[in-house]
Amino acid sequence: MSKWLVTGGCGFIGSHLVDALLSRGDEVRVIDDLSSGKRENVPAGVPVTVGDVADAKLIADCMQDMDGCFHLAAVASVQRGNEDWLGTHRTNLTGTISVFDAARRCNPRGPVPVVYASSAAVYGDNPAIPLGEDAPIAPLSAYGSDKAGCELHGRVAWHVHGVPNTGFRFFNVYGPRQDPKSPYSGVIAIFADRVAAGQTIDMHGDGRQVRDFVYVADVVRHLLAAMARPVPAARVFNVCTGRPTSILDLARLLAEVANRPYHVAHKPARVGDIRLSLGNPARAAEVFGFTADVGVADGLRQTFAALGKVEV
């Protein structure tokens, strides 16, 4: 039985990861400040430390005797980064450095491997579609800039301190447990909730923005695969499907899956909204031997079923 620390383990992606680890008999400890995660997202009996990922002493205490750390704690919102630049920076970048620092110090057997969440936001509005890992990074938000900083400190963690680490540039992740009531949540969670309730969808801009939507179970597969094969390096991979979906097509597909009518209210485009975001999954597929294969329609059916509001 292995022992894992999961930061942000009460959150959307983190709680699905915790379920996967427990299902194979592993031991899990969670750190979460519960600012967006929910204690009920993880099973009773899983130890949850409520605290700040940027608290170096707390992270060091929780890292003791762990076989590895999955670092998913973050304020994953461009809007929040605009509103609370310094506060989100502390969580997103200082928190990551706290994790790397604890990973190098807290295990007598040697540095603890870390698998962490980066983001496609590091690419900014890059025309080199589909985006491969070698594309230039040019983030347009505080969130994307902090995630780019996490990757740079990942290099420091390995080259200076010997901490093996893998970062994943998540594209648009969706699935059950993504809070549709949060204004900072993903577009699928918000749209699905409104379609299920028969409410109008607010769409910013013309809806022809293109995104790469990846189902949460496929994200978890990548996280587990990276930790199963830690290598002495600092690596970064995309987690994406390589399949484009426009926001307009997403709304239509949601309505079809739910068998409900839908109505769109077009709102002004958001400042800095990226027009095209599409990833290239080839590098991760070559290393890990699989791709994110849950199609959007199947993923939406599972997401709607979890809402419990429609029969699919």
C-alpha positions as CSV (number, residue, x, y, z in Angstrom):
1,M,0.0,0.0,0.0
2,S,1.3,3.4,-1.0
3,K,0.8,6.7,0.8
4,W,0.0,9.8,-1.1
5,L,-0.5,13.5,-0.2
6,V,-3.2,15.2,-2.3
7,T,-3.3,19.0,-2.1
8,G,-6.7,20.3,-3.1
9,G,-8.1,16.9,-2.6
10,C,-11.6,18.1,-1.7
11,G,-11.9,19.9,-5.0
12,F,-13.3,18.9,-8.4
13,I,-10.3,17.1,-9.9
14,G,-8.7,16.3,-6.6
15,S,-11.6,14.4,-5.2
16,H,-11.8,12.2,-8.3
17,L,-8.1,11.4,-7.9
18,V,-8.7,10.5,-4.2
19,D,-11.4,8.1,-5.2
20,A,-9.1,6.4,-7.8
21,L,-6.3,6.1,-5.2
22,L,-8.6,4.6,-2.6
23,S,-10.2,2.2,-5.1
24,R,-6.8,0.4,-5.5
25,G,-6.2,0.3,-1.7
26,D,-3.8,3.2,-1.3
27,E,-3.6,5.5,1.7
28,V,-4.4,9.1,1.1
29,R,-4.0,12.3,3.1
30,V,-5.7,15.5,1.9
31,I,-4.9,19.2,2.4
32,D,-7.5,21.7,1.3
33,D,-8.5,25.1,2.5
34,L,-12.2,24.4,1.5
35,S,-12.4,27.7,-0.3
36,S,-13.9,25.9,-3.3
37,G,-13.6,22.2,-2.4
38,K,-16.1,20.4,-0.2
39,R,-15.4,18.0,2.6
40,E,-18.2,15.8,1.5
41,N,-16.4,15.2,-1.9
42,V,-14.1,12.7,-0.2
43,P,-15.1,9.6,1.7
44,A,-15.4,9.6,5.5
45,G,-12.2,8.3,7.0
46,V,-9.9,10.1,4.7
47,P,-7.8,12.5,6.9
48,V,-8.3,16.0,5.7
49,T,-6.1,18.8,7.0
50,V,-7.9,22.2,6.5
51,G,-5.2,24.7,5.8
52,D,-3.2,26.9,3.4
53,V,-1.0,25.2,0.8
54,A,1.4,28.1,1.2
55,D,1.9,27.4,4.9
56,A,5.4,25.8,4.6
57,K,5.3,24.2,8.1
58,L,1.9,22.6,7.5
59,I,3.0,21.2,4.1
60,A,6.2,19.8,5.6
61,D,4.3,18.1,8.4
62,C,1.8,16.5,6.0
63,M,4.6,15.4,3.6
64,Q,6.2,13.2,6.2
65,D,6.5,9.5,5.2
66,M,4.6,10.1,1.9
67,D,5.6,8.2,-1.2
68,G,4.5,11.1,-3.4
69,C,2.5,14.2,-3.7
70,F,-0.2,15.2,-6.1
71,H,-0.3,19.0,-6.0
72,L,-3.7,20.2,-7.3
73,A,-4.5,23.0,-4.9
74,A,-4.9,26.3,-6.8
75,V,-7.2,29.2,-7.4
76,A,-8.1,28.1,-10.9
77,S,-9.8,31.3,-12.1
78,V,-8.6,34.0,-14.4
79,Q,-11.3,36.4,-12.9
80,R,-10.1,35.8,-9.4
81,G,-6.6,36.5,-10.4
82,N,-7.7,39.8,-11.8
83,E,-9.6,40.6,-8.6
84,D,-7.1,39.3,-6.0
85,W,-3.7,39.3,-7.8
86,L,-1.5,39.0,-4.8
87,G,-3.7,36.5,-2.9
88,T,-4.1,34.1,-5.9
89,H,-0.3,34.4,-6.6
90,R,0.4,33.3,-3.0
91,T,-1.7,30.2,-3.4
92,N,-0.8,29.3,-7.0
93,L,3.0,29.9,-7.0
94,T,4.1,30.2,-3.4
95,G,2.0,27.2,-2.6
96,T,3.7,25.2,-5.3
97,I,7.2,26.2,-4.1
98,S,6.1,25.2,-0.6
99,V,5.2,21.7,-1.9
100,F,8.5,21.4,-3.8
101,D,10.5,22.6,-0.8
102,A,8.8,20.0,1.5
103,A,9.3,17.3,-1.1
104,R,13.0,17.8,-1.0
105,R,13.3,17.8,2.8
106,C,10.7,15.6,4.4
107,N,11.5,12.0,3.5
108,P,14.6,10.3,4.9
109,R,14.6,8.0,1.8
110,G,15.2,11.0,-0.5
111,P,13.1,13.6,-2.3
112,V,9.4,12.8,-2.8
113,P,8.1,12.8,-6.4
114,V,5.6,15.5,-7.2
115,V,2.9,15.5,-9.9
116,Y,1.3,18.9,-10.2
117,A,-1.3,20.8,-12.2
118,S,-0.2,23.4,-14.7
119,S,-2.6,24.9,-17.2
120,A,-3.1,25.6,-20.9
121,A,-3.3,29.2,-19.8
122,V,0.5,29.3,-20.0
123,Y,0.1,29.4,-23.8
124,G,-1.9,32.6,-23.9
125,D,-3.5,33.5,-27.3
126,N,-1.0,31.4,-29.3
127,P,-1.8,30.9,-33.1
128,A,0.3,27.7,-33.3
129,I,-2.7,25.4,-33.2
130,P,-2.8,22.7,-32.1
131,L,-0.5,23.7,-29.3
132,G,2.4,21.4,-28.5
133,E,4.6,21.6,-25.4
134,D,7.3,23.3,-27.4
135,A,5.1,26.2,-28.4
136,P,6.2,29.5,-26.9
137,I,4.4,30.4,-23.6
138,A,2.9,33.9,-23.4
139,P,0.3,33.9,-20.6
140,L,-2.2,36.7,-20.6
141,S,-3.5,36.3,-17.1
142,A,-2.1,36.2,-13.5
143,Y,-3.3,32.6,-13.3
144,G,-1.4,31.6,-16.5
145,S,1.7,33.5,-15.4
146,D,1.7,31.7,-12.0
147,K,1.3,28.3,-13.7
148,A,4.3,29.2,-16.0
149,G,6.2,30.0,-12.8
150,C,5.3,26.7,-11.3
151,E,6.9,25.0,-14.3
152,L,10.0,27.0,-14.0
153,H,10.3,26.2,-10.3
154,G,9.7,22.6,-11.2
155,R,13.0,22.8,-13.2
156,V,14.6,24.3,-10.1
157,A,13.1,21.5,-7.9
158,W,14.8,18.9,-10.1
159,H,18.0,20.5,-11.2
160,V,19.0,22.1,-7.9
161,H,17.2,19.9,-5.3
162,G,16.7,16.5,-7.0
163,V,12.9,16.5,-6.7
164,P,11.5,14.5,-9.7
165,N,8.3,16.2,-10.9
166,T,5.8,16.2,-13.7
167,G,3.5,19.1,-14.6
168,F,0.3,18.7,-16.6
169,R,-1.1,21.6,-18.7
170,F,-4.8,20.9,-18.3
171,F,-7.0,22.2,-21.0
172,N,-10.7,22.7,-20.3
173,V,-11.5,20.0,-17.7
174,Y,-15.1,19.1,-17.0
175,G,-17.2,16.5,-15.2
176,P,-19.2,15.7,-12.1
177,R,-18.5,17.8,-8.9
178,Q,-17.6,21.0,-10.8
179,D,-19.7,23.6,-9.0
180,P,-22.1,25.2,-11.5
181,K,-23.1,27.9,-8.9
182,S,-19.6,29.4,-8.8
183,P,-19.0,32.3,-11.2
184,Y,-15.5,31.0,-11.6
185,S,-16.5,27.5,-12.6
186,G,-16.0,25.9,-16.1
187,V,-18.3,26.7,-18.9
188,I,-19.7,23.2,-19.1
189,A,-20.7,23.1,-15.5
190,I,-22.5,26.4,-15.8
191,F,-24.1,25.7,-19.1
192,A,-25.3,22.2,-18.1
193,D,-26.9,23.5,-14.9
194,R,-28.8,26.2,-16.8
195,V,-29.9,23.8,-19.6
196,A,-31.1,21.3,-17.0
197,A,-33.1,24.1,-15.3
198,G,-34.5,25.5,-18.5
199,Q,-32.7,28.8,-18.0
200,T,-31.1,31.0,-20.6
201,I,-27.4,30.5,-21.4
202,D,-25.3,33.7,-21.2
203,M,-22.7,33.5,-23.9
204,H,-19.9,36.0,-24.1
205,G,-19.1,37.0,-27.6
206,D,-20.3,35.2,-30.7
207,G,-19.7,31.7,-29.3
208,R,-17.3,30.7,-32.0
209,Q,-14.4,30.5,-29.5
210,V,-12.9,27.0,-29.7
211,R,-11.9,25.0,-26.7
212,D,-10.4,21.5,-26.0
213,F,-12.7,19.9,-23.5
214,V,-11.2,17.0,-21.5
215,Y,-13.2,14.7,-19.2
216,V,-12.1,14.5,-15.6
217,A,-11.6,10.8,-15.6
218,D,-9.0,11.2,-18.4
219,V,-7.2,13.8,-16.3
220,V,-7.0,11.4,-13.4
221,R,-5.6,8.6,-15.7
222,H,-2.7,11.0,-16.6
223,L,-2.0,11.9,-13.0
224,L,-1.8,8.3,-11.9
225,A,0.3,7.3,-14.9
226,A,2.9,10.0,-14.2
227,M,3.2,9.0,-10.5
228,A,3.4,5.3,-11.5
229,R,6.5,6.0,-13.6
230,P,8.4,8.9,-12.0
231,V,11.6,9.7,-13.8
232,P,14.6,11.7,-12.7
233,A,13.6,14.9,-14.5
234,A,11.3,17.8,-14.6
235,R,8.7,17.1,-17.3
236,V,5.6,19.0,-18.6
237,F,2.8,17.5,-20.7
238,N,-0.5,18.6,-22.2
239,V,-3.7,16.9,-21.0
240,C,-6.1,17.4,-23.9
241,T,-8.0,15.6,-26.6
242,G,-6.8,17.4,-29.7
243,R,-10.5,17.7,-30.7
244,P,-12.0,21.2,-31.1
245,T,-15.4,22.2,-29.9
246,S,-16.9,25.7,-30.3
247,I,-18.9,27.3,-27.5
248,L,-22.0,27.4,-29.7
249,D,-21.6,23.7,-30.6
250,L,-21.2,22.9,-26.9
251,A,-24.5,24.6,-26.1
252,R,-26.3,22.7,-28.9
253,L,-24.7,19.4,-27.8
254,L,-25.7,20.0,-24.2
255,A,-29.3,20.5,-25.2
256,E,-29.3,17.4,-27.4
257,V,-27.8,15.2,-24.6
258,A,-30.3,16.5,-22.1
259,N,-33.2,16.5,-24.6
260,R,-34.1,20.0,-23.6
261,P,-34.5,23.3,-25.5
262,Y,-32.0,25.9,-25.0
263,H,-31.9,29.7,-25.3
264,V,-28.8,31.9,-25.7
265,A,-28.3,35.5,-24.6
266,H,-25.2,36.9,-26.2
267,K,-23.2,39.2,-23.9
268,P,-20.2,41.4,-24.7
269,A,-17.0,39.4,-25.2
270,R,-14.7,39.3,-22.2
271,V,-11.5,41.3,-22.3
272,G,-8.6,39.0,-23.2
273,D,-10.8,36.0,-24.0
274,I,-8.7,33.6,-26.1
275,R,-10.2,32.8,-29.5
276,L,-8.6,29.4,-30.2
277,S,-7.4,26.9,-27.5
278,L,-6.6,23.4,-28.8
279,G,-3.9,21.1,-27.6
280,N,-1.7,18.4,-29.1
281,P,-1.8,15.2,-27.0
282,A,0.9,13.4,-28.9
283,R,3.8,13.8,-26.4
284,A,1.8,12.5,-23.5
285,A,0.4,9.6,-25.6
286,E,3.9,8.6,-26.6
287,V,5.1,8.5,-23.0
288,F,2.1,7.1,-21.2
289,G,0.6,4.9,-23.9
290,F,-2.9,6.3,-24.0
291,T,-4.9,9.4,-24.9
292,A,-7.9,11.2,-23.4
293,D,-10.6,9.2,-25.2
294,V,-13.9,10.2,-23.5
295,G,-15.8,12.1,-26.2
296,V,-17.6,15.3,-25.3
297,A,-21.1,13.7,-25.8
298,D,-20.3,10.8,-23.5
299,G,-18.7,13.1,-20.9
300,L,-21.7,15.4,-21.0
301,R,-24.0,12.4,-20.4
302,Q,-22.1,11.5,-17.3
303,T,-22.0,15.1,-16.1
304,F,-25.7,15.5,-16.5
305,A,-26.4,12.2,-14.8
306,A,-24.4,13.4,-11.8
307,L,-26.5,16.5,-11.6
308,G,-29.6,14.3,-11.1
309,K,-31.8,16.7,-12.9
310,V,-32.3,15.0,-16.2
311,E,-32.5,11.4,-17.5
312,V,-29.9,10.7,-20.1
